[in-house]
């Protein structure tokens, strides 16, 4: 593998190790440290970050695990199967979910830390491929900075622990890009096939990874062979081979209405959003949540001022792939932060040169930094802990804004929290109150996925403000309380369709949404008795609706 030397005339000299065994020792230590940090509280329920997305996979894994578990009761199996169908949307292939089931079977019980640890392994392993990519376009110092950013960015720490397919996809995407670079360094048929195979697996896991992968292959072909030869050469074969598994999973599934693929595709690409300023603002806000605005600006500068040749070609291709991906998923790219996961390694590679310059600047001024730290320490001791807490509370909004600028995701505090025993207790209480019903409706911040899992019951979610926004921009049907609620059923959205549903209970845990949706609140309070009402939740008993309907018919007949 060809690497860039620190002795290049246009590289700044940096105080990083030059001996290879020292370099790889540093890389190994960074990977081990990153792995260890991510294991903090790994055994607790995954409520610290992206819980809505994580519990989608968790319900799938439970449904698959219970199917062959003889120790689980038939009612529990029924609930798990319903939740897998209702909440475990069939989108990506269930690779990680099946791996989790295998882990559950070995452990003898559901252990949510198993799939989360697998995600950590995938993410950290991706760091090794990122480092190898960086060494092909930058110096050792820049490469170590890129690796450190990828591993220790707060959003990276949070999302890499999630039970979802993205960490596996990212690892394979980085492996694919590395094999493409190796292929173009010294082309051969087996290197070509290896790059196509790794790319096909990444695209199979999550199809949006095709944009950066294909752009890298095409741009490098143009860089090596020129535009004319590229038009008649291997990129078409690479694209064809790398897309074969994904074609049968996604394209075939879409046209044959398998799972949720068709509805998801229709709801993802909404071209009219590109004409709306809020779309571009939302995209920028999501990037701020992921990397912070300072690192985003530096990454842009790093890509613009990258050295000509392979470094600039690679970075431009990655940025182009990311941008095309964003335009292909216009809804999610401005509303879902985890859709920006592929941007993290792109930013990391772009930041390399800027990072080494910043480190060199700080090292030269280490005395000033020491004095500044001493002043801050003395000030904190003088003012005392109470004043510090008062200061933090007074300026918490300003501190949150500052955190976004420097890339410290606000959910990092949840990662450091002790436990989520209160949330689990509430879910278990609700499950007991509704008798572990299989027919409920819930208005909760997480579409009911969390309370349904820990409370061991099933149901369908009532749309939140975010869901209603999604329906508006997609031109979908909005709830009509007077028409949707009838005497014996209600009309509710289910995986892109609207169905007649007869629930036994209506559960509310999101009181902010409950206040916003005043028409729903008035209808529930006027028409259904309250089973439980406390500071944590309200449960409306809807089992009397059939009795009420019969009474109304008797009145009409008389």
N, C-alpha and C positions, 0 to 999 in steps of 0.2 A: 504494500500500500504506500503510495506516495504521500508525503506529508510536507507541510509548509514549514520552513525553518525560521527560527527567530532572528537569524542573521540576515534576512532579506533586507535590502537597502531601504525599502519603504515601510518597514515594520519598526515600531518603537521598541526600544529595549526594555524588558520588564524583568523584575526579580523573581522569576519562576524557575523551577529546577530544569536543568538541561539533560541530565542523565535519564535514560529511558526507564530504568527500573524504579527510579525515584518518581518519575511522572506517573507510571502505572500504579505505584503505591499510593500516591495522592488520589488518583481516580478511584481506586479500591476503597480507600478510607471515606471519600465523599459518598460513594454508593452505600457503604455500610451505615454511615451516619444518617443518610436520608431514609434508609430502610428502618432503622431504629426509631427515628422520630415518628414515623408513620404508624408505628405499633402502639403509640400512646392511646390508652382507652379503646383499643381495637375490639375488645370483647363486649363492650356495651352496645345497646341498640343503636343503629345508624341514624340517629336523629340530629346529628350535628351539621349535616350538609346534604343538599339535594335529596332530602328524604322522600319526596314524591317520586323521583325517578328510581331511587334505590328500592323502594317498596314495590315497585312494578316487577322488578326481577325477583324480589323476595317472595312475592305471591306465586310466581311461576315455579320457583324452586320448591316451595312447600307443596304445591299441587302435584308436582312430579314425584316428590319424595313420599308423600302420603299414599300415592297410587299402589305402591308395592310394599307398604309398611303394615304388617299384620297386627301390630300393637295399637294402631289408630282406629277409633270407632268409626262406624259407617257415617254418623252425622258429621264428624270432623272431616272425613274424606269428602263428603258432599259440599261442606262449606269451603274447603280448600279448592275443590274443583271449580266451584262457582266463582270464587275470587280469582282463580287463575284465568278464567274466561273473561270475567268482567274487568279486572284490573291489570292482568298480565298481558297487555296488548301484544299480538303477534306481529312484530316488525322485523327485528334482526334474528338471525339464527340463534338458537338458545345454547350456545357453546358454554358460556360461563355458568349458566343456570344448571346445565347437566354436570359440569365439573363440581358445582356446589353440592348437588345431590350425591355424587360419588363421595365427596368429603363427609356429608352427613351420614352416609351409610357406614363409612369407616369409623367415624366418631360415635355412632350409635344414637345420634340425636341431631336436631337442627342446631347448628353452631354458626351464627351469622358472621363470625370473625373469619371463617374459612374462605368464602368468596371475597371478602374484603382484603384478606391477606394476599390472595391470588392477584387482585388488582394492584396491590402495592408491588408485588414481584414484577408484574408486567411493566409498570411505570418505571421502576428503578432500572430494569433491564433495558428499557428504551433509552435511558440515560447513557448507557454504554454505546449504543449505536449513534446517539447524538454526538458523543465525544469523538467517535471515529469519523463521523461526517465532518465535524469541525476541524479535525486535524488535517483533512484533505484540502481545506480552504483557508486555514488560519494558523497562527502560531500556537505554541503550547499555552501561553498565558491567556490568549483569547479563548482557546478551547476550554480551559479550566473554568474561565468566567462563564462561558455559555452553559457548561454542565452545571455549575453551581446555581445559576439562575433557574434552569429547568428543574432542578431538584428541590430548591429551597424557596422558590416563590410561594407565598402563602396560599394562593389559589391552587397551585400545584400540589401542595401538601394535602389540602382538603379534598380535592377531586380525585386524587390518586388512591384514596381509601374507599371509594364508592363502589358498591355492587352494581356495576353496569358495564357494558362491553367496551366503552371508550378507551380505558387504559390498555386493553389488549389490542384494539385497533391502532392506537398510537404507537405501541411498540412495533407492530408489524409494518406500519407506515414508515417509521424511521429505518427499520431493517431493509425495507424495499428501496428507499432512497439511497442507503449506503451501498446495496448491491448494484444499483444502477450506476453509481459513481465508479464502483470497481469495474463494472462491465466496460464503461467508456474509457477507463484508464488503459485497458488492454483487452479489446473485444475478443470474445470466443463464444461458441455456441452454448457451452455449459454455463458460462456466466450469464448469458442472455436468458436461458431457461430458468436459472436460479432467481434472477431479478423478476421475471414474469410470475414465477410461483409465489414468491413472497408478496408481490403486489396483489395477486389474485386473492390471497388469504386476507390481507388487510381490507380490500374492497368487499369481500364476502362478509366480513364482520360488520363493517359500516360503510355503505357505498359512497358516502361523501368524501372518503379518503382518496377516491380516484382523481379528484381535481389536482391536488398538489403532486401526486405520484405521476400522473400523465403529463402534467406541465413540466416537471423535472426531466422526464425522458425526452420529450419533444424539444425543449430548449437546449438540452445538452447535445442532442443530435444536430440541431442547427449550429450550435457553437463549434462542434467538431467537424461537421461535414458541409455546412452551408444549407441555405434554404431549399435550393433546387434538389439536391440529393436527398434531403430529408423527406421531401414530398413523395419520393419514389422508393423509400427504403423501409427500414425495420419498424418505425413507430406504429404503423398500422398493425403489424403482426403482434407487437407488444400489447397494444390496446385490446386486440381481439383475445389473446390468450389470457390476459389478466382479468378480463371481464366475464369469462365463461361461467365460473361458479356463481357470481353475482347475478348473471342473467337468469339462471334457473331459480334462484332464490327470490329475486325482486321483480324482474320484468314479467316473468311467467306468473308469479304470484299476483302482481297487479292486474294483469289482464284476465286472470281467472278468479279474481275477487277472493284471494286467500288472505285470511286474517284481516288486519287493519291496514294493509299496504295501500290499497286504492284510495281510501279516505285520507290517509296520511299524505300521500303524494299530491292529492288535490288541494289539501290544506297547507302544504309547505310552500309551493311556488305560486306567489300572488304578485304578478308583475306590476299591478297598479300601485303597490306600496312604494315602488322606487320613485314615484312622483310626489310622495308625501314626505315632508321635512321630518316628521316624527320618526319615520323609518330610519333615516340616517342618524338622527339623534339617539335613537334606541340602540343602534349598532355601536355608536361611540360609547354609550353608557355601559354596554356589555363588555367592551374592551377595557374600559376603566375598572370594572369589577374584576377582570381576569388579571391584567398586568399592571394596572395603574397608569395614569396619564403621563407621568414622567418617563417611565420605561417605554411606553408606547412611542413618545416623541423621539427618544434616543434610538429606538429600534428603526424608526423611519429614517433618521439621520444615518444610522449605521448601514442601512441598505443602499441609500443614495450615494454615500461616499465609500462604498466597498471597492476593493481593488478590481480593476478590469480583468477580464478573463474568466476563469472558472468560478471564483468567489461571487462576482457580480451576477454571472449567468445563473448560478444556483439560487441565490437570494431572490432575484427577479422572478424566476420560475415559481418559487414557493409563494411569494406574495401574490403573483398572478393566480395561482391555483386557489389560494385562500379567498381571494376576491371573487372569483368565479363561483366558488362554493357558496359564498354568501348570497350571491344573486340567484342561485338555484334554490335556496331555502329562505326566501325573504321573510317568512313569518318567524321562524325559529331564530334566525340570526339576530333579530332585534328584540327578542323576548327571552331567549334561553341562553344563559351564560355558558353552559357546558358545550354548546355548539361551537364555541371558540377554542376548544381544547387543542385543535391542530395549530392554532396560532402561537401557542406557548413555545414549541421548539423553533418556529420561524423567528419569533422575537429573540429567543436565546441566541440563535446563530447570528442574527443581525446586530445584537448588542456586543458581541465579542470585542471588536476594536475599541468601541466607546468605553467598555468596562475596564480594559487594561489601562486606558488613559486616566480614567477616574482613580483607579487604584494607585497608579504612579503618582498622581497629584496628591493623594491623601498620605502616601508614605513619606513624601518630601515634607509634609507639614504635620508629622506625627506629634511633635511637641505641642503645637497649637491644639490638637485634638485632646491630648492628655490634660492640658490646662482647662479646656472647656468641660471635660468630664468631671474634673475636680470641683469646678465651680458649681456644676449642677448637683453633685453629691452633697456638697456643703449646704447649698440652698435648700435641698430637700430635708436635711437634718434640722436646719434652723426653722423652716416653716412648719415642719411636723407632718405626720401622716394625715391628720384630719383636714388640714388646709389643702393638702395635695388632693385628697378625695373631693373636697369642695370645689377645687379648681377643675378637676376632671368632669365633675357633674355639671358645673356651670357652662363649660365650653365643650360639652360632648358632641354637639352638632358640628362645631368647627373641627374637632378632632376627627370625626368621621369623614369629613370632607378631605382633610389632610391625609387620612389613611388611604382614601381612594386614589389620591394623586401619587402616593409612593408605593401603591400596590399591596397594601395590607387589607385583605378582604375582611369586612366586618364580622363574618361568620367564624373568624379565627377564634373568637372568645368561646364559641360553642364547642370547638375542638378541644379547648383547655378545660371545659366545664367538668364537674365531677361525675354527674350521672343524670339520667332522665327518668328517675323512679316515679315522679309525679305524673308524667305523661302516660307511663305504662299503667299506673294505678287507675287513671281516668278511663283508659281504654277497657281495662278489665271490668270496671264498675259498669260501664255502658253495656258491655257484652252480657253481664249477669242480668241487668235490668230488662233487656230485650229478649232474654231467654235464648241467646245465641241464635237469633232469627236469621233466616236466609233471605228475607225480603224487607229491607229497610231502605230509607233514603237519608243521606247525610249532607249537611252543609258544614264543611270543615275546610281548613286551609290546605289539606293534603288529599283532596278528593276521597277522603275516608279510608285511604290505603293503610294508614298507620293504626287507626282505632279498630279497623276490621281485622287486621292481622293479630294485634295483641289482645283484642276483645273476643276473637274467635267467632265472628259473625259475618254476614255478607249483605250486600246491598248495592245501590247505584248512587253516584254523587249528583247533588243538585249543583247547577253551574254557579261559580263564583264570578266576581267582576272581571277577573282575568279571562275566564272561559267565555264570558259574554262579549268581551272585546274580541276574542278570537272568532267568535261567530259573526260579529259585525263585519270584520275585515274580510271574512271568507264568504259573506253573503248568505250565511246559514240562518235557519229559523231561530227566533228568540222566544223565550218563554212567554206565554200568555196565561196568567194565573186563572182568569175566569174560564177560559176554554180548556186549559190543560188539566185542571182538577175537575173531575166529574164525580158522581155519587159513588162509583165503584172502582175507579182507577184514575191514574194520572198519565199524561203524555210526557215522556222524558227521553232525553238523548242518550243513545247507547251505541258507541263505536261508529259514529257517523250516520246513524239512522235514528228515527223516532219511533218508540214503541209504547204500547199500552202496558202499564205496570201497576200492580196492586200491592203496595207496601203495607207492612204491619205497623211500622214506626217511622217517624221523621225525627232525625237526630241533629241537633245544632250544637256545635262547639265553637264556631267562628262568629262571635257576637258582633264584630265589626261589620261583617257581611250581612248579618241578621238585621242590623239597624239600617244598612244601606238599602236592602231589598224590602222596603216598607210594605209593598203590596203583598208579598209572600208572608211577611210577619202577621199582617192583619188577617189574612185568610186562614192561617194556621191557628191563631189564637181564637178566632170566631167559630171555627168549625170542628176542632179536634180537642179532646181533653188532654191535659198535661199529665204525663205519667211521673216525671221527675223534673224538678226545676231547681238548680243550684248555681253557684258562681262559675262552675266549670262546664255545664252543659244543660240543655233542655231536651227532653224526649216527649214528643207528641204521640199519643196512642191513636193510630188510624185503623185499628181492628174493627171499630164500630161502624165503619163506612157502609158495610153491606146491610147492617141492621137499619141504619139511617135511610138507606135507599129504599128498603122494603116499607118502612114507615111512610116515606114520601109517596110511594105508589098507593098505599092504603088510603092516604088522605085524598089523593087525586081521584081514586075510584069512588070514594064516598061523595 
